[in-house]
Amino acid sequence: MRVTGQSVDKGSQQIDALVAKPAEELMNDLEQASQLEVTTSEIDHVFPLAIYDLSKPANAARVMHWSNVQLLTQPENRNKNDKLPTKAMAAKVDPACWPDGITEDMLPDIYPGWRTPLRM
C-alpha cells in the first residue's frame, strides 16, 4: 500500500493509524455494512484517491480513514472507478475526510445503470 510515498506493510500499525481503526475491526465492519465478504470483494475508496492532493501529508489520513472505504464487487468497483460518490455513499464518510472543495451539490443522486444510490 503506497499512500504517503512509503511502502507500508498491510499488517503494520501504520495502516491502523492511517485508517484510524484496527484492520480486523475494519474488515468486520465493512462486511457487515455491505453484506459482502472481504475475500471476494474489493475495497473501494468512497472519495477516490485521484481527487485528493496527496502531496499534502494530512490528506493521506483523510483518504485512508475507515469511513472513506467500502466493499464493492469487482464489476461495481470497475464501474465506479474514480467517479465522485453518490450522495448516499458520501453521507457515510466523516465530513472532515471529504476532499477539499467537494460539496454535496457536486455529487450525483445515482449513476445510470445502478439499482440503488449505493450499488449497481
Phi and psi restraints in degrees (range 20) as a CNS / XPLOR table:
assign (resid 1 and name C) (resid 2 and name N)
       (resid 2 and name CA) (resid 2 and name C) 1.0 -127.5 20.0 2
assign (resid 2 and name N) (resid 2 and name CA)
       (resid 2 and name C) (resid 3 and name N) 1.0 107.1 20.0 2
assign (resid 2 and name C) (resid 3 and name N)
       (resid 3 and name CA) (resid 3 and name C) 1.0 -117.8 20.0 2
assign (resid 3 and name N) (resid 3 and name CA)
       (resid 3 and name C) (resid 4 and name N) 1.0 -45.2 20.0 2
assign (resid 3 and name C) (resid 4 and name N)
       (resid 4 and name CA) (resid 4 and name C) 1.0 -95.2 20.0 2
assign (resid 4 and name N) (resid 4 and name CA)
       (resid 4 and name C) (resid 5 and name N) 1.0 7.6 20.0 2
assign (resid 4 and name C) (resid 5 and name N)
       (resid 5 and name CA) (resid 5 and name C) 1.0 91.7 20.0 2
assign (resid 5 and name N) (resid 5 and name CA)
       (resid 5 and name C) (resid 6 and name N) 1.0 -4.7 20.0 2
assign (resid 5 and name C) (resid 6 and name N)
       (resid 6 and name CA) (resid 6 and name C) 1.0 -110.4 20.0 2
assign (resid 6 and name N) (resid 6 and name CA)
       (resid 6 and name C) (resid 7 and name N) 1.0 144.4 20.0 2
assign (resid 6 and name C) (resid 7 and name N)
       (resid 7 and name CA) (resid 7 and name C) 1.0 -72.7 20.0 2
assign (resid 7 and name N) (resid 7 and name CA)
       (resid 7 and name C) (resid 8 and name N) 1.0 134.4 20.0 2
assign (resid 7 and name C) (resid 8 and name N)
       (resid 8 and name CA) (resid 8 and name C) 1.0 -124.4 20.0 2
assign (resid 8 and name N) (resid 8 and name CA)
       (resid 8 and name C) (resid 9 and name N) 1.0 127.2 20.0 2
assign (resid 8 and name C) (resid 9 and name N)
       (resid 9 and name CA) (resid 9 and name C) 1.0 -68.2 20.0 2
assign (resid 9 and name N) (resid 9 and name CA)
       (resid 9 and name C) (resid 10 and name N) 1.0 126.8 20.0 2
assign (resid 9 and name C) (resid 10 and name N)
       (resid 10 and name CA) (resid 10 and name C) 1.0 -58.6 20.0 2
assign (resid 10 and name N) (resid 10 and name CA)
       (resid 10 and name C) (resid 11 and name N) 1.0 -25.2 20.0 2
assign (resid 10 and name C) (resid 11 and name N)
       (resid 11 and name CA) (resid 11 and name C) 1.0 -94.1 20.0 2
assign (resid 11 and name N) (resid 11 and name CA)
       (resid 11 and name C) (resid 12 and name N) 1.0 7.9 20.0 2
assign (resid 11 and name C) (resid 12 and name N)
       (resid 12 and name CA) (resid 12 and name C) 1.0 -85.2 20.0 2
assign (resid 12 and name N) (resid 12 and name CA)
       (resid 12 and name C) (resid 13 and name N) 1.0 165.4 20.0 2
assign (resid 12 and name C) (resid 13 and name N)
       (resid 13 and name CA) (resid 13 and name C) 1.0 -70.8 20.0 2
assign (resid 13 and name N) (resid 13 and name CA)
       (resid 13 and name C) (resid 14 and name N) 1.0 -19.5 20.0 2
assign (resid 13 and name C) (resid 14 and name N)
       (resid 14 and name CA) (resid 14 and name C) 1.0 -61.5 20.0 2
assign (resid 14 and name N) (resid 14 and name CA)
       (resid 14 and name C) (resid 15 and name N) 1.0 -40.6 20.0 2
assign (resid 14 and name C) (resid 15 and name N)
       (resid 15 and name CA) (resid 15 and name C) 1.0 -63.4 20.0 2
assign (resid 15 and name N) (resid 15 and name CA)
       (resid 15 and name C) (resid 16 and name N) 1.0 -47.9 20.0 2
assign (resid 15 and name C) (resid 16 and name N)
       (resid 16 and name CA) (resid 16 and name C) 1.0 -55.8 20.0 2
assign (resid 16 and name N) (resid 16 and name CA)
       (resid 16 and name C) (resid 17 and name N) 1.0 -40.6 20.0 2
assign (resid 16 and name C) (resid 17 and name N)
       (resid 17 and name CA) (resid 17 and name C) 1.0 -68.0 20.0 2
assign (resid 17 and name N) (resid 17 and name CA)
       (resid 17 and name C) (resid 18 and name N) 1.0 -43.8 20.0 2
assign (resid 17 and name C) (resid 18 and name N)
       (resid 18 and name CA) (resid 18 and name C) 1.0 -64.8 20.0 2
assign (resid 18 and name N) (resid 18 and name CA)
       (resid 18 and name C) (resid 19 and name N) 1.0 -43.0 20.0 2
assign (resid 18 and name C) (resid 19 and name N)
       (resid 19 and name CA) (resid 19 and name C) 1.0 -77.0 20.0 2
assign (resid 19 and name N) (resid 19 and name CA)
       (resid 19 and name C) (resid 20 and name N) 1.0 -22.2 20.0 2
assign (resid 19 and name C) (resid 20 and name N)
       (resid 20 and name CA) (resid 20 and name C) 1.0 67.6 20.0 2
assign (resid 20 and name N) (resid 20 and name CA)
       (resid 20 and name C) (resid 21 and name N) 1.0 30.1 20.0 2
assign (resid 20 and name C) (resid 21 and name N)
       (resid 21 and name CA) (resid 21 and name C) 1.0 -165.5 20.0 2
assign (resid 21 and name N) (resid 21 and name CA)
       (resid 21 and name C) (resid 22 and name N) 1.0 141.5 20.0 2
assign (resid 21 and name C) (resid 22 and name N)
       (resid 22 and name CA) (resid 22 and name C) 1.0 -58.2 20.0 2
assign (resid 22 and name N) (resid 22 and name CA)
       (resid 22 and name C) (resid 23 and name N) 1.0 141.0 20.0 2
assign (resid 22 and name C) (resid 23 and name N)
       (resid 23 and name CA) (resid 23 and name C) 1.0 -55.8 20.0 2
assign (resid 23 and name N) (resid 23 and name CA)
       (resid 23 and name C) (resid 24 and name N) 1.0 -43.7 20.0 2
assign (resid 23 and name C) (resid 24 and name N)
       (resid 24 and name CA) (resid 24 and name C) 1.0 -63.6 20.0 2
assign (resid 24 and name N) (resid 24 and name CA)
       (resid 24 and name C) (resid 25 and name N) 1.0 -41.5 20.0 2
assign (resid 24 and name C) (resid 25 and name N)
       (resid 25 and name CA) (resid 25 and name C) 1.0 -63.8 20.0 2
assign (resid 25 and name N) (resid 25 and name CA)
       (resid 25 and name C) (resid 26 and name N) 1.0 -42.0 20.0 2
assign (resid 25 and name C) (resid 26 and name N)
       (resid 26 and name CA) (resid 26 and name C) 1.0 -59.3 20.0 2
assign (resid 26 and name N) (resid 26 and name CA)
       (resid 26 and name C) (resid 27 and name N) 1.0 -47.9 20.0 2
assign (resid 26 and name C) (resid 27 and name N)
       (resid 27 and name CA) (resid 27 and name C) 1.0 -60.2 20.0 2
assign (resid 27 and name N) (resid 27 and name CA)
       (resid 27 and name C) (resid 28 and name N) 1.0 -43.0 20.0 2
assign (resid 27 and name C) (resid 28 and name N)
       (resid 28 and name CA) (resid 28 and name C) 1.0 -62.5 20.0 2
assign (resid 28 and name N) (resid 28 and name CA)
       (resid 28 and name C) (resid 29 and name N) 1.0 -44.3 20.0 2
assign (resid 28 and name C) (resid 29 and name N)
       (resid 29 and name CA) (resid 29 and name C) 1.0 -63.4 20.0 2
assign (resid 29 and name N) (resid 29 and name CA)
       (resid 29 and name C) (resid 30 and name N) 1.0 -41.5 20.0 2
assign (resid 29 and name C) (resid 30 and name N)
       (resid 30 and name CA) (resid 30 and name C) 1.0 -62.8 20.0 2
assign (resid 30 and name N) (resid 30 and name CA)
       (resid 30 and name C) (resid 31 and name N) 1.0 -42.7 20.0 2
assign (resid 30 and name C) (resid 31 and name N)
       (resid 31 and name CA) (resid 31 and name C) 1.0 -63.5 20.0 2
assign (resid 31 and name N) (resid 31 and name CA)
       (resid 31 and name C) (resid 32 and name N) 1.0 -44.0 20.0 2
assign (resid 31 and name C) (resid 32 and name N)
       (resid 32 and name CA) (resid 32 and name C) 1.0 -64.7 20.0 2
assign (resid 32 and name N) (resid 32 and name CA)
       (resid 32 and name C) (resid 33 and name N) 1.0 -41.0 20.0 2
assign (resid 32 and name C) (resid 33 and name N)
       (resid 33 and name CA) (resid 33 and name C) 1.0 -69.6 20.0 2
assign (resid 33 and name N) (resid 33 and name CA)
       (resid 33 and name C) (resid 34 and name N) 1.0 -31.1 20.0 2
assign (resid 33 and name C) (resid 34 and name N)
       (resid 34 and name CA) (resid 34 and name C) 1.0 -103.9 20.0 2
assign (resid 34 and name N) (resid 34 and name CA)
       (resid 34 and name C) (resid 35 and name N) 1.0 -16.7 20.0 2
assign (resid 34 and name C) (resid 35 and name N)
       (resid 35 and name CA) (resid 35 and name C) 1.0 65.7 20.0 2
assign (resid 35 and name N) (resid 35 and name CA)
       (resid 35 and name C) (resid 36 and name N) 1.0 19.1 20.0 2
assign (resid 35 and name C) (resid 36 and name N)
       (resid 36 and name CA) (resid 36 and name C) 1.0 -114.2 20.0 2
assign (resid 36 and name N) (resid 36 and name CA)
       (resid 36 and name C) (resid 37 and name N) 1.0 165.0 20.0 2
assign (resid 36 and name C) (resid 37 and name N)
       (resid 37 and name CA) (resid 37 and name C) 1.0 -104.3 20.0 2
assign (resid 37 and name N) (resid 37 and name CA)
       (resid 37 and name C) (resid 38 and name N) 1.0 139.9 20.0 2
assign (resid 37 and name C) (resid 38 and name N)
       (resid 38 and name CA) (resid 38 and name C) 1.0 -57.7 20.0 2
assign (resid 38 and name N) (resid 38 and name CA)
       (resid 38 and name C) (resid 39 and name N) 1.0 -38.8 20.0 2
assign (resid 38 and name C) (resid 39 and name N)
       (resid 39 and name CA) (resid 39 and name C) 1.0 -69.6 20.0 2
assign (resid 39 and name N) (resid 39 and name CA)
       (resid 39 and name C) (resid 40 and name N) 1.0 -20.1 20.0 2
assign (resid 39 and name C) (resid 40 and name N)
       (resid 40 and name CA) (resid 40 and name C) 1.0 -117.8 20.0 2
assign (resid 40 and name N) (resid 40 and name CA)
       (resid 40 and name C) (resid 41 and name N) 1.0 10.6 20.0 2
assign (resid 40 and name C) (resid 41 and name N)
       (resid 41 and name CA) (resid 41 and name C) 1.0 -126.3 20.0 2
assign (resid 41 and name N) (resid 41 and name CA)
       (resid 41 and name C) (resid 42 and name N) 1.0 179.6 20.0 2
assign (resid 41 and name C) (resid 42 and name N)
       (resid 42 and name CA) (resid 42 and name C) 1.0 -121.2 20.0 2
assign (resid 42 and name N) (resid 42 and name CA)
       (resid 42 and name C) (resid 43 and name N) 1.0 144.9 20.0 2
assign (resid 42 and name C) (resid 43 and name N)
       (resid 43 and name CA) (resid 43 and name C) 1.0 -86.3 20.0 2
assign (resid 43 and name N) (resid 43 and name CA)
       (resid 43 and name C) (resid 44 and name N) 1.0 123.6 20.0 2
assign (resid 43 and name C) (resid 44 and name N)
       (resid 44 and name CA) (resid 44 and name C) 1.0 -111.1 20.0 2
assign (resid 44 and name N) (resid 44 and name CA)
       (resid 44 and name C) (resid 45 and name N) 1.0 140.9 20.0 2
assign (resid 44 and name C) (resid 45 and name N)
       (resid 45 and name CA) (resid 45 and name C) 1.0 -84.5 20.0 2
assign (resid 45 and name N) (resid 45 and name CA)
       (resid 45 and name C) (resid 46 and name N) 1.0 119.5 20.0 2
assign (resid 45 and name C) (resid 46 and name N)
       (resid 46 and name CA) (resid 46 and name C) 1.0 -54.5 20.0 2
assign (resid 46 and name N) (resid 46 and name CA)
       (resid 46 and name C) (resid 47 and name N) 1.0 -56.2 20.0 2
assign (resid 46 and name C) (resid 47 and name N)
       (resid 47 and name CA) (resid 47 and name C) 1.0 -91.9 20.0 2
assign (resid 47 and name N) (resid 47 and name CA)
       (resid 47 and name C) (resid 48 and name N) 1.0 115.3 20.0 2
assign (resid 47 and name C) (resid 48 and name N)
       (resid 48 and name CA) (resid 48 and name C) 1.0 -63.1 20.0 2
assign (resid 48 and name N) (resid 48 and name CA)
       (resid 48 and name C) (resid 49 and name N) 1.0 151.2 20.0 2
assign (resid 48 and name C) (resid 49 and name N)
       (resid 49 and name CA) (resid 49 and name C) 1.0 -51.9 20.0 2
assign (resid 49 and name N) (resid 49 and name CA)
       (resid 49 and name C) (resid 50 and name N) 1.0 -38.0 20.0 2
assign (resid 49 and name C) (resid 50 and name N)
       (resid 50 and name CA) (resid 50 and name C) 1.0 -61.0 20.0 2
assign (resid 50 and name N) (resid 50 and name CA)
       (resid 50 and name C) (resid 51 and name N) 1.0 -20.6 20.0 2
assign (resid 50 and name C) (resid 51 and name N)
       (resid 51 and name CA) (resid 51 and name C) 1.0 -99.7 20.0 2
assign (resid 51 and name N) (resid 51 and name CA)
       (resid 51 and name C) (resid 52 and name N) 1.0 4.4 20.0 2
assign (resid 51 and name C) (resid 52 and name N)
       (resid 52 and name CA) (resid 52 and name C) 1.0 -99.8 20.0 2
assign (resid 52 and name N) (resid 52 and name CA)
       (resid 52 and name C) (resid 53 and name N) 1.0 144.0 20.0 2
assign (resid 52 and name C) (resid 53 and name N)
       (resid 53 and name CA) (resid 53 and name C) 1.0 -86.6 20.0 2
assign (resid 53 and name N) (resid 53 and name CA)
       (resid 53 and name C) (resid 54 and name N) 1.0 93.4 20.0 2
assign (resid 53 and name C) (resid 54 and name N)
       (resid 54 and name CA) (resid 54 and name C) 1.0 -78.1 20.0 2
assign (resid 54 and name N) (resid 54 and name CA)
       (resid 54 and name C) (resid 55 and name N) 1.0 3.1 20.0 2
assign (resid 54 and name C) (resid 55 and name N)
       (resid 55 and name CA) (resid 55 and name C) 1.0 -76.4 20.0 2
assign (resid 55 and name N) (resid 55 and name CA)
       (resid 55 and name C) (resid 56 and name N) 1.0 -14.7 20.0 2
assign (resid 55 and name C) (resid 56 and name N)
       (resid 56 and name CA) (resid 56 and name C) 1.0 -94.2 20.0 2
assign (resid 56 and name N) (resid 56 and name CA)
       (resid 56 and name C) (resid 57 and name N) 1.0 114.4 20.0 2
assign (resid 56 and name C) (resid 57 and name N)
       (resid 57 and name CA) (resid 57 and name C) 1.0 -53.4 20.0 2
assign (resid 57 and name N) (resid 57 and name CA)
       (resid 57 and name C) (resid 58 and name N) 1.0 -34.3 20.0 2
assign (resid 57 and name C) (resid 58 and name N)
       (resid 58 and name CA) (resid 58 and name C) 1.0 -63.9 20.0 2
assign (resid 58 and name N) (resid 58 and name CA)
       (resid 58 and name C) (resid 59 and name N) 1.0 -26.0 20.0 2
assign (resid 58 and name C) (resid 59 and name N)
       (resid 59 and name CA) (resid 59 and name C) 1.0 -71.8 20.0 2
assign (resid 59 and name N) (resid 59 and name CA)
       (resid 59 and name C) (resid 60 and name N) 1.0 -22.5 20.0 2
assign (resid 59 and name C) (resid 60 and name N)
       (resid 60 and name CA) (resid 60 and name C) 1.0 -61.1 20.0 2
assign (resid 60 and name N) (resid 60 and name CA)
       (resid 60 and name C) (resid 61 and name N) 1.0 -45.0 20.0 2
assign (resid 60 and name C) (resid 61 and name N)
       (resid 61 and name CA) (resid 61 and name C) 1.0 -68.6 20.0 2
assign (resid 61 and name N) (resid 61 and name CA)
       (resid 61 and name C) (resid 62 and name N) 1.0 -33.8 20.0 2
assign (resid 61 and name C) (resid 62 and name N)
       (resid 62 and name CA) (resid 62 and name C) 1.0 -67.4 20.0 2
assign (resid 62 and name N) (resid 62 and name CA)
       (resid 62 and name C) (resid 63 and name N) 1.0 -47.2 20.0 2
assign (resid 62 and name C) (resid 63 and name N)
       (resid 63 and name CA) (resid 63 and name C) 1.0 -70.1 20.0 2
assign (resid 63 and name N) (resid 63 and name CA)
       (resid 63 and name C) (resid 64 and name N) 1.0 -31.2 20.0 2
assign (resid 63 and name C) (resid 64 and name N)
       (resid 64 and name CA) (resid 64 and name C) 1.0 -90.9 20.0 2
assign (resid 64 and name N) (resid 64 and name CA)
       (resid 64 and name C) (resid 65 and name N) 1.0 -5.6 20.0 2
assign (resid 64 and name C) (resid 65 and name N)
       (resid 65 and name CA) (resid 65 and name C) 1.0 -54.2 20.0 2
assign (resid 65 and name N) (resid 65 and name CA)
       (resid 65 and name C) (resid 66 and name N) 1.0 142.6 20.0 2
assign (resid 65 and name C) (resid 66 and name N)
       (resid 66 and name CA) (resid 66 and name C) 1.0 -55.3 20.0 2
assign (resid 66 and name N) (resid 66 and name CA)
       (resid 66 and name C) (resid 67 and name N) 1.0 -31.0 20.0 2
assign (resid 66 and name C) (resid 67 and name N)
       (resid 67 and name CA) (resid 67 and name C) 1.0 -73.8 20.0 2
assign (resid 67 and name N) (resid 67 and name CA)
       (resid 67 and name C) (resid 68 and name N) 1.0 -13.0 20.0 2
assign (resid 67 and name C) (resid 68 and name N)
       (resid 68 and name CA) (resid 68 and name C) 1.0 -98.9 20.0 2
assign (resid 68 and name N) (resid 68 and name CA)
       (resid 68 and name C) (resid 69 and name N) 1.0 14.1 20.0 2
assign (resid 68 and name C) (resid 69 and name N)
       (resid 69 and name CA) (resid 69 and name C) 1.0 -124.7 20.0 2
assign (resid 69 and name N) (resid 69 and name CA)
       (resid 69 and name C) (resid 70 and name N) 1.0 150.1 20.0 2
assign (resid 69 and name C) (resid 70 and name N)
       (resid 70 and name CA) (resid 70 and name C) 1.0 -149.4 20.0 2
assign (resid 70 and name N) (resid 70 and name CA)
       (resid 70 and name C) (resid 71 and name N) 1.0 160.2 20.0 2
assign (resid 70 and name C) (resid 71 and name N)
       (resid 71 and name CA) (resid 71 and name C) 1.0 -92.9 20.0 2
assign (resid 71 and name N) (resid 71 and name CA)
       (resid 71 and name C) (resid 72 and name N) 1.0 135.8 20.0 2
assign (resid 71 and name C) (resid 72 and name N)
       (resid 72 and name CA) (resid 72 and name C) 1.0 -134.4 20.0 2
assign (resid 72 and name N) (resid 72 and name CA)
       (resid 72 and name C) (resid 73 and name N) 1.0 157.6 20.0 2
assign (resid 72 and name C) (resid 73 and name N)
       (resid 73 and name CA) (resid 73 and name C) 1.0 -70.5 20.0 2
assign (resid 73 and name N) (resid 73 and name CA)
       (resid 73 and name C) (resid 74 and name N) 1.0 163.5 20.0 2
assign (resid 73 and name C) (resid 74 and name N)
       (resid 74 and name CA) (resid 74 and name C) 1.0 -58.4 20.0 2
assign (resid 74 and name N) (resid 74 and name CA)
       (resid 74 and name C) (resid 75 and name N) 1.0 -46.9 20.0 2
assign (resid 74 and name C) (resid 75 and name N)
       (resid 75 and name CA) (resid 75 and name C) 1.0 -61.3 20.0 2
assign (resid 75 and name N) (resid 75 and name CA)
       (resid 75 and name C) (resid 76 and name N) 1.0 -38.4 20.0 2
assign (resid 75 and name C) (resid 76 and name N)
       (resid 76 and name CA) (resid 76 and name C) 1.0 -64.5 20.0 2
assign (resid 76 and name N) (resid 76 and name CA)
       (resid 76 and name C) (resid 77 and name N) 1.0 -44.3 20.0 2
assign (resid 76 and name C) (resid 77 and name N)
       (resid 77 and name CA) (resid 77 and name C) 1.0 -65.0 20.0 2
assign (resid 77 and name N) (resid 77 and name CA)
       (resid 77 and name C) (resid 78 and name N) 1.0 -39.0 20.0 2
assign (resid 77 and name C) (resid 78 and name N)
       (resid 78 and name CA) (resid 78 and name C) 1.0 -66.5 20.0 2
assign (resid 78 and name N) (resid 78 and name CA)
       (resid 78 and name C) (resid 79 and name N) 1.0 -38.1 20.0 2
assign (resid 78 and name C) (resid 79 and name N)
       (resid 79 and name CA) (resid 79 and name C) 1.0 -69.4 20.0 2
assign (resid 79 and name N) (resid 79 and name CA)
       (resid 79 and name C) (resid 80 and name N) 1.0 -41.7 20.0 2
assign (resid 79 and name C) (resid 80 and name N)
       (resid 80 and name CA) (resid 80 and name C) 1.0 -69.5 20.0 2
assign (resid 80 and name N) (resid 80 and name CA)
       (resid 80 and name C) (resid 81 and name N) 1.0 -43.2 20.0 2
assign (resid 80 and name C) (resid 81 and name N)
       (resid 81 and name CA) (resid 81 and name C) 1.0 48.3 20.0 2
assign (resid 81 and name N) (resid 81 and name CA)
       (resid 81 and name C) (resid 82 and name N) 1.0 -120.5 20.0 2
assign (resid 81 and name C) (resid 82 and name N)
       (resid 82 and name CA) (resid 82 and name C) 1.0 -108.4 20.0 2
assign (resid 82 and name N) (resid 82 and name CA)
       (resid 82 and name C) (resid 83 and name N) 1.0 26.6 20.0 2
assign (resid 82 and name C) (resid 83 and name N)
       (resid 83 and name CA) (resid 83 and name C) 1.0 -71.3 20.0 2
assign (resid 83 and name N) (resid 83 and name CA)
       (resid 83 and name C) (resid 84 and name N) 1.0 154.4 20.0 2
assign (resid 83 and name C) (resid 84 and name N)
       (resid 84 and name CA) (resid 84 and name C) 1.0 -63.1 20.0 2
assign (resid 84 and name N) (resid 84 and name CA)
       (resid 84 and name C) (resid 85 and name N) 1.0 151.0 20.0 2
assign (resid 84 and name C) (resid 85 and name N)
       (resid 85 and name CA) (resid 85 and name C) 1.0 -72.2 20.0 2
assign (resid 85 and name N) (resid 85 and name CA)
       (resid 85 and name C) (resid 86 and name N) 1.0 163.5 20.0 2
assign (resid 85 and name C) (resid 86 and name N)
       (resid 86 and name CA) (resid 86 and name C) 1.0 -71.7 20.0 2
assign (resid 86 and name N) (resid 86 and name CA)
       (resid 86 and name C) (resid 87 and name N) 1.0 166.8 20.0 2
assign (resid 86 and name C) (resid 87 and name N)
       (resid 87 and name CA) (resid 87 and name C) 1.0 -59.3 20.0 2
assign (resid 87 and name N) (resid 87 and name CA)
       (resid 87 and name C) (resid 88 and name N) 1.0 -38.3 20.0 2
assign (resid 87 and name C) (resid 88 and name N)
       (resid 88 and name CA) (resid 88 and name C) 1.0 -65.8 20.0 2
assign (resid 88 and name N) (resid 88 and name CA)
       (resid 88 and name C) (resid 89 and name N) 1.0 -40.0 20.0 2
assign (resid 88 and name C) (resid 89 and name N)
       (resid 89 and name CA) (resid 89 and name C) 1.0 -65.1 20.0 2
assign (resid 89 and name N) (resid 89 and name CA)
       (resid 89 and name C) (resid 90 and name N) 1.0 -47.2 20.0 2
assign (resid 89 and name C) (resid 90 and name N)
       (resid 90 and name CA) (resid 90 and name C) 1.0 -64.4 20.0 2
assign (resid 90 and name N) (resid 90 and name CA)
       (resid 90 and name C) (resid 91 and name N) 1.0 -28.9 20.0 2
assign (resid 90 and name C) (resid 91 and name N)
       (resid 91 and name CA) (resid 91 and name C) 1.0 -62.8 20.0 2
assign (resid 91 and name N) (resid 91 and name CA)
       (resid 91 and name C) (resid 92 and name N) 1.0 -20.8 20.0 2
assign (resid 91 and name C) (resid 92 and name N)
       (resid 92 and name CA) (resid 92 and name C) 1.0 -83.9 20.0 2
assign (resid 92 and name N) (resid 92 and name CA)
       (resid 92 and name C) (resid 93 and name N) 1.0 -12.3 20.0 2
assign (resid 92 and name C) (resid 93 and name N)
       (resid 93 and name CA) (resid 93 and name C) 1.0 -92.2 20.0 2
assign (resid 93 and name N) (resid 93 and name CA)
       (resid 93 and name C) (resid 94 and name N) 1.0 132.7 20.0 2
assign (resid 93 and name C) (resid 94 and name N)
       (resid 94 and name CA) (resid 94 and name C) 1.0 -52.7 20.0 2
assign (resid 94 and name N) (resid 94 and name CA)
       (resid 94 and name C) (resid 95 and name N) 1.0 124.8 20.0 2
assign (resid 94 and name C) (resid 95 and name N)
       (resid 95 and name CA) (resid 95 and name C) 1.0 -54.5 20.0 2
assign (resid 95 and name N) (resid 95 and name CA)
       (resid 95 and name C) (resid 96 and name N) 1.0 -29.3 20.0 2
assign (resid 95 and name C) (resid 96 and name N)
       (resid 96 and name CA) (resid 96 and name C) 1.0 -68.5 20.0 2
assign (resid 96 and name N) (resid 96 and name CA)
       (resid 96 and name C) (resid 97 and name N) 1.0 -14.2 20.0 2
assign (resid 96 and name C) (resid 97 and name N)
       (resid 97 and name CA) (resid 97 and name C) 1.0 -100.5 20.0 2
assign (resid 97 and name N) (resid 97 and name CA)
       (resid 97 and name C) (resid 98 and name N) 1.0 -2.6 20.0 2
assign (resid 97 and name C) (resid 98 and name N)
       (resid 98 and name CA) (resid 98 and name C) 1.0 -65.5 20.0 2
assign (resid 98 and name N) (resid 98 and name CA)
       (resid 98 and name C) (resid 99 and name N) 1.0 148.3 20.0 2
assign (resid 98 and name C) (resid 99 and name N)
       (resid 99 and name CA) (resid 99 and name C) 1.0 -64.8 20.0 2
assign (resid 99 and name N) (resid 99 and name CA)
       (resid 99 and name C) (resid 100 and name N) 1.0 150.0 20.0 2
assign (resid 99 and name C) (resid 100 and name N)
       (resid 100 and name CA) (resid 100 and name C) 1.0 -57.7 20.0 2
assign (resid 100 and name N) (resid 100 and name CA)
       (resid 100 and name C) (resid 101 and name N) 1.0 135.1 20.0 2
assign (resid 100 and name C) (resid 101 and name N)
       (resid 101 and name CA) (resid 101 and name C) 1.0 85.4 20.0 2
assign (resid 101 and name N) (resid 101 and name CA)
       (resid 101 and name C) (resid 102 and name N) 1.0 -6.4 20.0 2
assign (resid 101 and name C) (resid 102 and name N)
       (resid 102 and name CA) (resid 102 and name C) 1.0 -92.1 20.0 2
assign (resid 102 and name N) (resid 102 and name CA)
       (resid 102 and name C) (resid 103 and name N) 1.0 129.4 20.0 2
assign (resid 102 and name C) (resid 103 and name N)
       (resid 103 and name CA) (resid 103 and name C) 1.0 -121.9 20.0 2
assign (resid 103 and name N) (resid 103 and name CA)
       (resid 103 and name C) (resid 104 and name N) 1.0 162.2 20.0 2
assign (resid 103 and name C) (resid 104 and name N)
       (resid 104 and name CA) (resid 104 and name C) 1.0 -59.4 20.0 2
assign (resid 104 and name N) (resid 104 and name CA)
       (resid 104 and name C) (resid 105 and name N) 1.0 -32.9 20.0 2
assign (resid 104 and name C) (resid 105 and name N)
       (resid 105 and name CA) (resid 105 and name C) 1.0 -61.5 20.0 2
assign (resid 105 and name N) (resid 105 and name CA)
       (resid 105 and name C) (resid 106 and name N) 1.0 -23.0 20.0 2
assign (resid 105 and name C) (resid 106 and name N)
       (resid 106 and name CA) (resid 106 and name C) 1.0 -83.3 20.0 2
assign (resid 106 and name N) (resid 106 and name CA)
       (resid 106 and name C) (resid 107 and name N) 1.0 -10.7 20.0 2
assign (resid 106 and name C) (resid 107 and name N)
       (resid 107 and name CA) (resid 107 and name C) 1.0 -94.1 20.0 2
assign (resid 107 and name N) (resid 107 and name CA)
       (resid 107 and name C) (resid 108 and name N) 1.0 142.5 20.0 2
assign (resid 107 and name C) (resid 108 and name N)
       (resid 108 and name CA) (resid 108 and name C) 1.0 -77.2 20.0 2
assign (resid 108 and name N) (resid 108 and name CA)
       (resid 108 and name C) (resid 109 and name N) 1.0 156.7 20.0 2
assign (resid 108 and name C) (resid 109 and name N)
       (resid 109 and name CA) (resid 109 and name C) 1.0 -74.4 20.0 2
assign (resid 109 and name N) (resid 109 and name CA)
       (resid 109 and name C) (resid 110 and name N) 1.0 -40.3 20.0 2
assign (resid 109 and name C) (resid 110 and name N)
       (resid 110 and name CA) (resid 110 and name C) 1.0 -159.8 20.0 2
assign (resid 110 and name N) (resid 110 and name CA)
       (resid 110 and name C) (resid 111 and name N) 1.0 155.2 20.0 2
assign (resid 110 and name C) (resid 111 and name N)
       (resid 111 and name CA) (resid 111 and name C) 1.0 -98.0 20.0 2
assign (resid 111 and name N) (resid 111 and name CA)
       (resid 111 and name C) (resid 112 and name N) 1.0 147.4 20.0 2
assign (resid 111 and name C) (resid 112 and name N)
       (resid 112 and name CA) (resid 112 and name C) 1.0 -55.7 20.0 2
assign (resid 112 and name N) (resid 112 and name CA)
       (resid 112 and name C) (resid 113 and name N) 1.0 133.7 20.0 2
assign (resid 112 and name C) (resid 113 and name N)
       (resid 113 and name CA) (resid 113 and name C) 1.0 91.0 20.0 2
assign (resid 113 and name N) (resid 113 and name CA)
       (resid 113 and name C) (resid 114 and name N) 1.0 -7.6 20.0 2
assign (resid 113 and name C) (resid 114 and name N)
       (resid 114 and name CA) (resid 114 and name C) 1.0 -86.4 20.0 2
assign (resid 114 and name N) (resid 114 and name CA)
       (resid 114 and name C) (resid 115 and name N) 1.0 141.1 20.0 2
assign (resid 114 and name C) (resid 115 and name N)
       (resid 115 and name CA) (resid 115 and name C) 1.0 -70.5 20.0 2
assign (resid 115 and name N) (resid 115 and name CA)
       (resid 115 and name C) (resid 116 and name N) 1.0 -40.1 20.0 2
assign (resid 115 and name C) (resid 116 and name N)
       (resid 116 and name CA) (resid 116 and name C) 1.0 -137.3 20.0 2
assign (resid 116 and name N) (resid 116 and name CA)
       (resid 116 and name C) (resid 117 and name N) 1.0 170.0 20.0 2
assign (resid 116 and name C) (resid 117 and name N)
       (resid 117 and name CA) (resid 117 and name C) 1.0 -64.8 20.0 2
assign (resid 117 and name N) (resid 117 and name CA)
       (resid 117 and name C) (resid 118 and name N) 1.0 -13.3 20.0 2
assign (resid 117 and name C) (resid 118 and name N)
       (resid 118 and name CA) (resid 118 and name C) 1.0 -103.4 20.0 2
assign (resid 118 and name N) (resid 118 and name CA)
       (resid 118 and name C) (resid 119 and name N) 1.0 -25.4 20.0 2
assign (resid 118 and name C) (resid 119 and name N)
       (resid 119 and name CA) (resid 119 and name C) 1.0 -143.7 20.0 2
assign (resid 119 and name N) (resid 119 and name CA)
       (resid 119 and name C) (resid 120 and name N) 1.0 154.1 20.0 2
